[in-house]
Amino acid sequence: MTPEQVEQMQAGMIHGPLLLLFLVLAIVFIIYSTSKWKLHPFLSLIFAAYGMAFLSGMPLKYVGTVISSGFGDLMTSIGLVIVFGTIIGTIIEKSGAALKMADTILGLVGEKRSALAMSIIGYITSIPVFCDSGFVILTPLNKALAKRSGIPLATMAVALSTGLYATHTLVPPTPGPIAAAGNIGADLGLVILIGLIVSIPAALVGLWWANRVGGSIEIEGESENLSYEDLKKQYKNLPNAWLSFAPIVVPILLIALSSIASFTGYEGLGSQLIVFLGTPINALMIGVLLSFLLMPNFSEETITGWIGKGMADSVNILLITGAGGTLGAVLAKTPMSEYIKSFASSRFTGAMAILLLFIISALLKTAQGSSTVALVTTSSMMAPMLTQLGLTTPIQLTLAVMAIGAGAMTVSHVNDSYFWVVSQFSGMKVTDAYKAQTMGTLLEGVTAIAFTLILYFIIG
């Protein structure tokens, strides 16, 4: 739609504070329908988009076009990136590369620092792999290392879970942060760079909490776990260490280099190649090709089965992300931005706007459980209003993604599948999981937003 058409359309729509009330109703509907009715987030977001369009008085002839374009435009920008990321994660899981990465890091930090090793392993693994899958993949290793080092299993479990969680909500190519960056229009390379920085203190706080709380939690049967050597024997041949890290590290470096080149205005030798290789879709495609080197053979099981599973795993997140795009598109076409500009110009700007994004995301996360839904929903709802909130520069948009990601950490409890993955696979009682996992994620989220605010005052 042209700006003239949008202006003409908005002329007959509702203006003023009533739009904010409708937005609050949309948020409440999303929270209630996903948490109480167990409605799938895809439909919840779509229904909210239609509801917002009707309540705001959007002309009926435009509703379908706006909703479909919101879905399609977002898929155009990040759809293939999400698919490539899930394929890489699946191959890393199936090939034993995750175990090889763990083995390598353990060799660097030492057996007596096994909790630190598991935090680092989780931190790296969760960049392309969902934290739920990462915890399941690494649990046998976690238990074997706990037995080998004599460190309480609860300490190891919380160190792993918080390490995984730190990058899960902050660092692409995990789909949640990718979707948030796409919705907001933040530079993906900057999101990766700043995300890696913000997630470090979050992971360290999680590790500190693991060491503090783990000794007071007893897990039944932890002495019966597989030994480290027996676990490694389940794979005939683990991949080479360099090859194991390459599908994760190489795309991140390429995207980061491209962002640095764009940010500094570099136009010298090889600049066009750097930009080409660092375009997210191209960088992730290179990651997919590098992940092929992890396959023990090229058979129907690997070349079709493993890749097919990665593609299937991406469908859910693609639908949720696209549905978030529809809600964002509807909000962008209402007169809300102008009202927010007049309302928030002296109230929620700068650091207060960063804090507002965190609070909205944290409320969504705590209420309905999914970090990805919190990231997608908050970013899609707030993206049309960021200019009015004073967040316009590439750094400010990146810090906005960090604030939403920090909120999406806060907190993991019984309505979050990850809470149950951590408690059930580690063997913790629910009451102990509240003390360990829920409190750990609260500390991580608060640390991440505090560090984001510090960065805002320094570089924002």
C-alpha positions in Angstrom: 0.0 0.0 0.0 1.2 3.5 -0.8 1.5 6.1 2.0 -1.4 8.0 0.5 -3.6 4.8 0.6 -2.6 4.2 4.3 -3.4 7.8 5.2 -6.7 7.6 3.4 -7.5 4.3 5.2 -6.6 5.7 8.6 -8.8 8.7 8.2 -11.9 6.6 8.9 -10.4 4.5 11.7 -10.5 5.0 15.5 -8.0 7.3 17.0 -6.8 8.1 20.5 -6.6 6.1 23.8 -9.2 3.6 22.7 -6.6 2.0 20.4 -4.3 1.4 23.4 -7.2 -0.3 25.2 -7.7 -2.6 22.1 -4.0 -3.4 22.2 -4.2 -4.3 25.9 -7.2 -6.5 25.1 -5.2 -8.2 22.3 -2.4 -8.9 24.7 -4.8 -10.3 27.3 -6.4 -12.5 24.7 -3.1 -13.9 23.5 -2.0 -14.7 27.1 -5.4 -16.2 28.2 -6.0 -18.2 25.0 -2.6 -19.8 25.0 -2.3 -20.4 28.7 -5.8 -21.3 29.7 -7.5 -22.5 26.6 -4.3 -24.1 25.3 -5.0 -22.5 21.9 -2.0 -22.8 19.5 0.0 -19.5 19.4 -0.4 -19.4 15.6 -4.2 -19.1 15.8 -4.1 -16.9 18.9 -1.9 -14.4 17.1 -4.0 -14.6 13.9 -7.3 -14.1 15.8 -5.7 -11.2 17.7 -4.7 -9.6 14.4 -8.2 -9.9 13.0 -9.7 -8.6 16.3 -7.4 -5.6 16.2 -8.2 -4.9 12.6 -12.0 -5.0 13.2 -12.0 -3.1 16.5 -9.8 -0.3 15.1 -12.2 0.3 12.3 -10.0 -0.8 9.5 -12.0 -0.9 6.2 -13.0 -4.5 5.5 -11.6 -4.5 2.0 -8.1 -4.0 3.4 -8.1 -6.5 6.3 -7.2 -9.6 4.3 -4.5 -7.8 2.3 -2.8 -6.4 5.4 -2.9 -9.7 7.2 -1.6 -11.8 4.3 1.1 -9.2 3.5 2.3 -9.2 7.1 2.7 -12.9 7.0 4.4 -13.0 3.6 6.7 -10.0 4.1 8.2 -11.6 7.3 8.6 -15.0 5.6 10.4 -13.3 2.7 13.0 -11.8 5.1 13.6 -14.6 7.6 11.7 -17.8 6.5 14.6 -19.6 4.8 17.0 -18.4 7.6 14.9 -20.2 10.2 14.7 -23.4 8.0 18.4 -23.4 7.5 19.1 -22.9 11.2 16.9 -25.8 12.2 18.5 -28.1 9.6 22.0 -27.3 11.0 20.7 -27.9 14.6 19.3 -31.3 13.6 22.5 -32.5 11.9 24.6 -31.4 14.9 22.3 -33.4 17.1 22.2 -36.5 15.0 25.8 -36.7 14.1 27.3 -36.5 17.6 28.8 -33.1 16.9 27.3 -31.7 20.1 29.1 -34.4 22.1 32.3 -33.7 20.2 32.0 -30.0 21.1 31.4 -30.9 24.7 34.4 -33.2 24.7 36.6 -30.4 23.2 35.5 -27.8 25.7 35.9 -30.2 28.6 39.5 -30.8 27.5 40.1 -27.1 27.6 38.6 -26.2 31.0 39.4 -29.4 32.9 37.4 -32.1 34.6 37.1 -30.3 37.9 35.5 -27.4 36.1 32.8 -29.6 34.6 30.0 -27.2 35.6 31.7 -24.4 33.7 32.2 -26.8 30.8 28.5 -27.6 30.7 27.6 -23.9 30.8 29.9 -23.2 27.9 28.7 -26.2 26.0 25.1 -25.1 26.5 25.9 -21.5 25.6 27.4 -22.6 22.2 24.9 -25.4 21.4 21.8 -23.3 21.9 22.9 -20.8 19.2 21.5 -23.0 16.5 19.6 -25.6 18.6 16.5 -25.0 20.7 17.3 -25.1 24.4 14.8 -28.0 24.9 16.5 -30.2 22.3 19.9 -29.1 23.5 19.2 -30.2 27.1 17.9 -33.5 25.9 20.9 -34.1 23.7 23.4 -33.2 26.4 21.7 -34.7 29.4 23.6 -38.1 29.1 26.9 -36.2 28.9 25.9 -34.1 31.8 25.1 -37.1 34.0 28.3 -38.9 32.9 30.4 -35.8 33.8 28.7 -35.4 37.1 29.6 -39.0 38.0 33.1 -38.6 36.7 33.9 -35.3 38.5 31.9 -35.9 41.7 30.0 -32.6 41.2 26.3 -32.8 42.2 24.0 -33.5 39.3 21.7 -30.6 40.2 24.7 -28.2 39.8 25.5 -29.7 36.4 21.9 -29.6 35.3 21.3 -25.9 36.2 24.7 -24.9 34.7 23.7 -26.6 31.5 20.1 -25.3 31.5 21.1 -21.7 32.1 24.0 -21.8 29.6 21.5 -23.0 27.0 18.9 -20.4 28.0 21.4 -17.5 27.8 21.8 -17.7 24.0 18.4 -19.2 23.3 16.6 -15.8 23.6 19.4 -13.5 22.7 21.6 -14.8 19.9 20.6 -15.7 16.3 20.3 -18.0 14.4 18.0 -19.3 17.1 14.6 -18.6 15.6 13.2 -16.4 18.4 15.9 -13.7 18.2 15.9 -13.9 14.4 12.1 -13.3 14.3 12.5 -10.4 16.8 15.3 -8.8 14.7 13.2 -9.3 11.6 10.1 -7.7 13.1 12.0 -4.7 14.5 14.2 -4.3 11.5 17.4 -4.6 13.5 20.7 -5.5 11.8 21.2 -9.3 12.3 25.0 -9.0 12.6 24.7 -6.4 15.3 22.1 -8.5 17.1 24.5 -11.5 17.0 27.5 -9.4 18.3 25.5 -7.6 21.0 23.6 -10.8 21.9 26.9 -12.6 22.5 28.0 -9.8 24.8 24.7 -9.5 26.8 24.3 -13.3 27.1 27.7 -13.8 28.8 26.8 -12.1 32.1 23.5 -13.9 32.0 25.2 -17.3 31.6 27.7 -16.4 34.3 24.9 -15.5 36.7 23.3 -18.9 35.9 26.5 -20.7 36.6 26.9 -18.9 39.9 23.4 -19.9 40.8 24.0 -23.5 39.8 27.1 -23.7 42.1 25.1 -22.0 44.9 21.9 -24.0 44.8 23.1 -27.4 43.4 24.6 -28.7 46.5 21.4 -28.5 48.4 19.4 -30.5 45.9 19.5 -34.3 46.0 18.5 -36.2 42.8 17.5 -39.8 43.2 19.5 -42.4 41.3 22.3 -40.0 40.0 25.0 -42.6 40.8 23.4 -45.0 38.3 24.2 -42.9 35.2 26.2 -44.1 32.2 29.9 -43.4 32.4 31.5 -40.8 30.1 33.4 -43.5 28.2 30.2 -45.6 27.7 28.4 -42.6 26.4 31.0 -41.9 23.8 30.8 -45.5 22.7 27.2 -45.0 21.5 28.7 -43.2 18.5 31.1 -45.2 16.5 33.1 -42.2 15.3 32.6 -38.7 16.6 33.1 -36.0 14.0 36.3 -33.9 13.9 36.2 -31.0 16.4 36.8 -28.3 13.7 34.0 -29.7 11.6 31.7 -29.9 14.6 32.0 -26.2 15.4 32.1 -25.0 11.8 28.4 -25.0 11.0 27.8 -22.7 14.0 30.9 -20.5 14.1 31.4 -19.8 10.3 27.9 -18.3 9.6 28.2 -16.2 12.8 31.6 -14.9 11.7 30.4 -14.2 8.1 27.3 -12.3 9.3 29.4 -10.3 11.9 32.0 -9.4 9.3 29.3 -8.2 6.9 27.7 -6.1 9.6 31.1 -4.6 10.5 31.8 -3.7 6.9 28.4 -2.1 6.5 28.6 -0.3 9.8 32.0 1.2 9.0 31.2 1.9 5.4 34.0 -0.3 4.1 34.1 -0.4 0.3 37.6 -1.7 -0.3 39.0 -5.0 -1.6 36.5 -7.8 -1.3 33.7 -5.6 0.1 31.1 -7.0 -2.2 32.1 -10.6 -1.4 32.0 -9.9 2.3 28.5 -8.5 2.0 27.4 -11.4 -0.1 28.8 -14.1 2.2 27.5 -12.3 5.3 23.9 -11.9 4.1 22.1 -14.1 6.7 20.5 -16.4 4.1 23.8 -17.0 2.3 25.7 -17.4 5.6 23.2 -20.0 6.9 23.3 -21.8 3.6 27.1 -22.1 4.0 26.4 -23.5 7.5 24.0 -26.1 6.0 26.7 -27.2 3.5 29.3 -27.4 6.2 27.0 -29.5 8.3 26.9 -32.1 5.5 30.5 -32.8 6.4 29.3 -34.1 9.8 27.2 -36.8 8.2 28.8 -40.3 8.6 27.5 -41.2 5.1 25.2 -39.9 2.4 22.3 -42.2 2.7 18.5 -41.9 2.7 18.6 -41.8 6.5 20.9 -38.8 6.6 20.5 -36.8 3.4 16.7 -37.2 3.5 15.8 -38.2 7.1 17.9 -35.8 9.1 17.2 -32.9 6.7 13.5 -33.8 6.6 13.4 -33.7 10.4 15.0 -30.3 10.5 12.5 -29.0 8.0 9.6 -30.4 9.9 10.9 -28.9 13.2 10.9 -25.4 11.5 7.3 -25.5 10.5 5.9 -24.6 13.9 8.2 -21.6 14.4 7.6 -20.4 10.9 3.9 -20.3 11.5 4.1 -18.6 14.8 6.6 -16.1 13.4 4.4 -15.3 10.4 1.4 -14.9 12.6 3.3 -12.4 14.7 4.0 -10.6 11.5 0.3 -10.3 10.7 -0.4 -8.7 14.1 2.5 -6.3 13.6 1.3 -5.4 10.1 -2.2 -4.6 11.4 -0.8 -2.4 14.2 1.4 -0.6 11.8 -1.6 0.3 9.6 -3.6 1.7 12.5 -3.2 5.4 13.7 -1.7 4.0 16.9 1.8 5.2 16.1 0.7 8.8 16.0 -1.1 8.5 19.3 1.9 6.7 20.9 4.1 9.5 19.7 2.0 12.1 21.5 1.4 10.0 24.6 4.9 8.5 25.1 7.1 11.4 23.8 7.8 12.5 27.4 7.1 9.3 29.3 8.6 6.2 27.6 11.6 7.2 25.6 15.2 6.0 25.6 16.0 3.8 28.6 12.4 3.8 29.8 11.4 2.4 26.4 14.0 -0.3 26.7 12.5 -1.2 30.1 9.0 -1.1 28.8 9.9 -3.7 26.1 11.4 -5.9 28.8 8.3 -5.7 31.0 5.9 -6.5 28.2 8.0 -9.5 27.0 8.4 -10.8 30.6 4.7 -10.6 31.3 4.0 -12.6 28.1 6.7 -15.1 28.9 5.6 -15.7 32.5 1.9 -15.9 31.5 2.0 -18.2 28.6 5.4 -20.0 28.9 7.0 -19.8 25.4 10.1 -17.6 25.1 9.7 -17.7 21.3 6.1 -16.6 21.5 7.1 -13.8 23.8 9.9 -12.7 21.5 7.7 -12.8 18.3 4.6 -11.2 19.9 6.3 -8.4 21.7 8.5 -7.5 18.7 5.6 -7.6 16.3 3.3 -5.5 18.5 5.9 -2.9 19.4 7.8 -2.6 16.1 5.5 0.1 14.7 5.9 2.2 17.8 9.7 2.2 18.2 10.2 5.4 16.4 7.8 7.1 18.7 9.6 5.6 21.7 12.9 7.1 20.5 14.5 3.9 19.4 15.7 4.5 15.8 19.4 3.9 15.3 20.9 0.5 14.5 22.4 0.2 18.0 19.1 1.2 19.7 17.1 -1.3 17.6 19.6 -4.0 18.5 19.2 -3.1 22.2 15.5 -3.3 21.8 15.9 -6.9 20.6 18.1 -7.5 23.7 15.4 -6.1 26.0 12.7 -8.3 24.5 15.0 -11.3 24.7 15.8 -10.6 28.4 12.1 -10.5 29.1 11.6 -13.8 27.2 13.9 -15.4 29.8 11.8 -14.2 32.7 10.7 -16.7 34.1 10.6 -20.4 33.2 8.1 -22.3 35.3 5.3 -24.9 35.0 3.7 -23.5 31.9 7.0 -23.7 30.0 8.0 -26.9 28.3 11.6 -26.2 29.1 10.9 -26.2 32.8 9.6 -29.8 32.4 12.5 -30.9 30.2 15.0 -29.7 32.8 13.2 -31.1 35.8 12.3 -34.5 34.2 15.5 -35.2 32.3 17.7 -34.2 35.3 15.4 -36.0 37.8 14.7 -33.0 40.0 11.5 -32.8 42.0 9.1 -30.0 40.9 9.7 -28.0 44.1 13.5 -28.3 43.6 13.1 -27.2 39.9 11.3 -24.1 41.1 14.2 -23.3 43.4 16.8 -24.1 40.8 15.4 -23.5 37.3 12.8 -20.8 37.9 15.0 -18.7 40.1 17.9 -19.2 37.8 16.0 -17.9 34.8 14.7 -14.9 36.8 18.3 -14.0 37.7 19.3 -14.4 34.1 16.6 -12.2 32.8 17.2 -9.4 35.3 20.9 -9.6 34.6 20.4 -9.4 30.8 18.1 -6.3 31.1 20.5 -4.6 33.5 23.4 -5.2 31.2 21.3 -4.0 28.2 20.5 -0.8 30.0 24.2 -0.3 30.8 25.0 -0.7 27.1 22.3 1.8 26.2 23.9 4.5 28.4 27.3 3.7 27.0 26.7 3.2 23.3 22.9 3.9 22.8 
